Each structure stands twice: as C-alpha cells, then as structure tokens.
C-alpha cells in the first residue's frame, strides 16, 4: 500500500493512496458426490482520495471515496464514506458516520464447522459479493468527579445489506444452504456504557448492548 498526505491549509488536508491485496484459497470437498479441488484467487487493487476539514478540533469532517477492482468478480466497486465529529465543549463528544462496504465470501473456509454435521452442503452457483450500507451515531460525556472522570457513552449503528450470502439451516433440517440474498437483511446495534476509575489500578465498567438482526430466508423475514 502507498499513502500520501498533503496539508492544503490550516483547516484542510488531502490524503490519497493505492493498495493491492491478494488472496488464494484451495478447497476440496469429500461429500457424497466429491468435487474436484477448487482454486479461488482474488486480486483486489484500488485507490482512494480522502478530504479532512478540521475547525480547531471542535468540528471535524472526513469524506472519502475509494474504488477497487476485483479479479474474481471482474468488476470495479466504489465505496464512499463520511465521518463527522463535533465537540462543542471538552466534556461532550458527538460522532456520526456512514459508508458503503463490500466483501468477498469464501463459503467453506468460513463455515467449515458445518462439515462436522450430518447436513448436506448446498452452495448456490455464482455467489455475489456481499455489499452493505453502514451508518450510525455515538455520544459520550466526561463528567469530573473527585478528581477523576466518569465516562458515559451511547452508540447506535445499523447495517442494510444490498446483497448477502445467506446461511440457511431452517428451510431444510437435513441441509445447510448458501445462497444470495433474496429480499431484505439488516442489523441494528445499540449500546450504552459507563466507566469510572475508583482508585489507582481499579476501573469499573458497566455496559448494556441490544442487537437485532433479521434476514430473508426464502421470502420469510426471520431473526438471524
């Protein structure tokens, strides 16, 4: 990977870069109808440009755009992102972010534990890249108490999938099926936490997390 950063002034910064990533997987499946060894090679090359606006560390905006080419899927995919940070006072910090993401799925290396079951393995042809929009927000408070800081923070994030490789173990009790998403898939995550150092070497942290993820399985929206 290569990266270059340039200051365009006191409040402006521009970053550019290039990268290349190469993955190779070889898998052999010995099932009822053995498959010949499969060789998966993916070379991903790309570049990005990123602009940062910083107003006295009170407000920071980062906008980026990246383009990558996948040799395995023979296409270019573009991933934009935006991050915002606002700190009106020292004890309050607010953030928000949004962006697009892609991922190539290698089914058997990532799900090899299903081979230990008696289920039949069914993999749909021409599995697509997973793609999703991610966005969320967070806020944190730093409250001074007896010379120390009580930190309270909360965050919420959501992922909406345009495509996902669905792992279906419900449609057929004797099989595990992998296929492209046909319908909706999303995940919500909310967390609130508090931490405080009561004395040197002892910090107490308490947190609560709520998650809700649902996916369409053959036309039926169910918990993932």
N, C-alpha and C positions, 0 to 999 in steps of 0.2 A: 504494500500500500504506500501511497505517496500523499502528502498533505502540504498545503501552502496557506499561510495566514498573512493577511495584509491589513494594516490599520488605514482606514480612509478618513480618519479624523478622530477627535476626542471621543465621539459617541458611536462611531461606525467601524465595523470590522467585517472583512470578507474572507471566507475560507473556501478553498477548492481542493479537490483531491481525486485520486483514482485508486482502484483496488482490483485484485483478481483473487478468486477463491476456486480451488479445485477439489472435488470430492469424487471418490471412486468406491463403489460397493459391489461386491461379488456375493451372490446368494444362490444356494442350491436347496431346493425343497424336495424332500423324500416323502411324498404323500401316496395315496392310492394310485394316482397317475403321475409318477415322478416327472418333474420339469427339468429341462436341461439347465445347466448353470446360467444365471442371468448376470450380465455385467452392466452396471449403471454408472455412467460417467457424466458429471456435470461440471462444466467450467463457467463460472459467473464473473464477468468483467463489467466494470461500471465506473461512473464518475459522479461527482456531486458538486453543488455550489451551495453555500450557506451564508446568510447575511445576519449579523447581530447588531441590534441597536441597544445601547446602554445609556440610560439617563441617570447619571450619578448613583448607580447601583440601586436606585429606587424602583425603576421600571426597566425591565429587560425583555426584549422581543427577539426571538430567534426563528428565522424562516429558512427552510432548506428544501432542495429539490434534488433527487437522485435518480439516475437512470442506469439500469443494469441489463445485460444480455445473458440469457441462459441458453447454453448449447443443447441442453437436454430437451427443453421445450421450444427452442428455436424462435424466441420472441424477446422483445425488449419490454421491460416493465418499469413503470415510473412510480416513485414513492415520494410524495410531498410530506412535509411535517411542519408544525408550528408549535412553539413553546413560548409561554408568557409567564413572567414573574413580576409581582407588584409587592413592594414593601413600603407602605406609607409611613410606618413607624418601626422602630427597631424590634419591637416585640410581636409584630404581626407580619406574617409571610403568606402570600397567596400565589398559587400557581395554576396554570391551565395548559393543556396540551391536546393536540390532535395530529393524526398521521395515518398513513397507509402502510401496510406491511404484506410481504409475500414470503412463502416458504415452500420448498420442495419436500414432499413426503416420500420417504423410503419405507414402505409398509412393513416388511418383515423384520429388518433390523430394529425398527422402533417398537414392534409388537411381538417379539419372538416368544414372549411368555405364553401366548395363546397356543403355541405348538405343544405345550405340556398338557393341554386338554384333549378331550376326545372329539372336539368340534371340527367340522370340515372347514377348510380355509377357502373362502371365495373372494377373489380380488377382481374388481371390475377393470376392463381394459381402458387404457388411455386416461389414467388418473391425472387430474389437472393440479396445478399449483394451488395451494391454499392462499387466499387473499382476504384481507380484512381491514376495516377502518377501526382505529383505536382512538378514544378520546376520554378526557376526564379532568378532574379538578381536585385541588387539595388546599387546605388552610392549616396553619399552625400558629399557636400562641406561645410566647415565652414569658412567664409570669415570675418576677423575682419574689422569693420567699426566704427570709432568714439567710440571706447571702447566697442562696442557690437559686436555680431556675426550675420551675415546674413547666414542663412542656406538654401541651395538649394539642393534638393534631387529628384531622379527619380527612379522608380522601374517598373519592368515588371515581371509578373507571368503568368503561363499557367497551366491549368489542362486538362489532357487527361483521359477520362473515359474508363476503360475496360468494366465496366457494370454500368448502372444507372437505377433507377426506373423512367421511363418516365411518366410525367403527360400530357396526350394528350387531349386537348379541341378543336382541329381543325378538326380531322378526322370525327367527328360526332357532329353536332351542338346541339344535344339533349342528349349528354352523355359526361362524363369525364371518360377517361380510364387510368388505371395504368398498365404498363407492363414493362418487362425487355427490355433494350436497344437492338435494332437490327440494328447495324451499328455503326456510329461514334457519339461522343459527346465531345465537348471541350469548353474551355473558356479561353479567353485572357484578361488580365487586365494591363493597363499602367497608371501610374500616375506620375505627376511632381508637385512639390510644393516648395514654398519659404516662409520663415518666418523671421521676424526681430522685435526686441523689440525697438520701437521708444523712449519710456521713461518708467520709472518705473510703472508697473501695466498696460501697454498697449503694446500688441503684435499683429502684423498684420500677418496673414497667408493667402496666396492665393494658390489655387490648381486647377489642371485640371485632370480629370480622363476619360479615354476611356475604354470601355468594349465591348467585342464581344463574345457572347456565342451562339453556334449552336448545335442542336441535331437532330438526325434522327427520324422523325415521320413516321412510316410505310414506310421506304425506301426513304423518301424525307428529305434532309438536310435543316432545317429551323432555323430561329432565335429563341432562347429560350425565 
